[in-house]
Amino acid sequence: WGDALEVLAANGITPYQMKAKDGLSSINGTQFICAVGAEALHRAKHCLNTTLVTCSLILDILFGHMEAFDERVHEIRPHSGQQRVAAAFRALCHSAKYPSEIYELEKH
């Protein structure tokens, strides 16, 4: 490591001299990529939520077993994403052990 000019000179590289609008174009590109990334993240979260609701409905229709989403099972495995998905299923699906938040809202 050293001074940037020294390192460039040692490797036979001349520094780039920025011209008019070079700085602006680099900033605009960065903002665009950041915006595209934020949009992709937003869409991915929406897809995840849609998938959780759809799978919860299918689990309910097919009389699936909620024991698979028991909190104790998922505490053994150190996967935070898996634990969050299991918690989402417990919140969406109604059973005597795990009353659904949706069920509780509709009950009143």
C-alpha positions in Angstrom: 0.0 0.0 0.0 1.1 3.5 -0.7 0.2 6.8 -2.2 -2.2 6.2 -5.2 0.0 8.2 -7.6 3.1 6.1 -6.7 1.2 2.8 -7.0 -0.2 3.9 -10.4 3.2 5.0 -11.7 4.9 1.8 -10.4 2.4 -0.2 -12.5 2.7 2.0 -15.6 -0.8 3.4 -15.3 -1.6 7.1 -15.8 -4.4 8.5 -13.7 -7.7 9.3 -15.4 -8.3 13.0 -15.7 -12.0 13.6 -15.3 -13.7 15.9 -17.8 -17.0 17.9 -17.7 -20.0 15.7 -16.6 -17.8 12.7 -15.7 -18.6 13.1 -12.0 -22.3 13.6 -12.8 -22.5 10.5 -14.9 -20.9 8.4 -12.2 -23.3 9.6 -9.6 -26.3 9.1 -11.8 -25.3 5.6 -12.6 -24.8 4.8 -8.9 -28.2 6.2 -8.0 -29.9 4.3 -10.8 -28.3 1.0 -9.7 -29.3 1.7 -6.1 -32.9 2.4 -7.2 -33.0 -0.8 -9.3 -31.7 -2.8 -6.3 -34.2 -1.2 -4.0 -37.0 -2.0 -6.4 -35.8 -5.6 -6.7 -35.7 -6.0 -2.9 -39.3 -4.6 -2.6 -40.5 -7.0 -5.3 -38.7 -9.9 -3.6 -40.4 -9.1 -0.3 -43.8 -8.9 -2.0 -43.2 -12.3 -3.6 -42.2 -13.8 -0.3 -45.3 -12.5 1.4 -47.5 -13.7 -1.4 -45.9 -17.1 -1.3 -46.3 -17.3 2.5 -50.0 -16.5 2.3 -50.5 -18.9 -0.7 -48.7 -21.8 1.1 -50.7 -21.1 4.3 -53.9 -21.4 2.4 -52.8 -24.7 0.7 -51.6 -26.0 4.1 -55.1 -25.3 5.5 -57.0 -26.7 2.5 -54.9 -29.9 2.6 -55.3 -30.2 6.4 -51.5 -30.0 6.9 -49.9 -30.5 10.2 -48.8 -27.4 12.1 -46.5 -29.4 14.2 -43.9 -29.0 11.5 -43.8 -25.3 12.3 -43.6 -25.7 16.1 -41.2 -23.1 17.6 -39.2 -25.7 19.5 -38.3 -27.6 16.3 -37.0 -24.4 14.7 -35.0 -23.3 17.7 -32.8 -26.4 17.3 -31.8 -25.3 13.9 -29.8 -22.0 13.8 -31.4 -20.7 10.6 -33.0 -17.3 11.3 -34.8 -17.2 7.9 -36.3 -20.6 8.5 -37.4 -19.5 12.0 -39.1 -16.4 10.6 -40.9 -18.4 7.9 -42.2 -20.9 10.5 -43.4 -18.0 12.7 -45.2 -16.5 9.6 -47.0 -19.8 9.0 -47.9 -20.0 12.7 -49.3 -16.5 12.5 -51.3 -17.2 9.3 -52.7 -20.7 10.0 -55.3 -21.3 12.7 -55.2 -24.2 15.1 -56.0 -24.7 18.7 -52.3 -24.4 19.7 -51.5 -21.6 17.3 -54.6 -19.3 16.9 -54.3 -17.3 13.7 -54.0 -13.5 13.9 -56.4 -13.3 11.0 -58.8 -15.7 12.7 -58.7 -13.6 15.9 -59.4 -10.4 13.9 -62.4 -11.9 12.0 -63.9 -13.4 15.2 -64.9 -10.0 16.5 
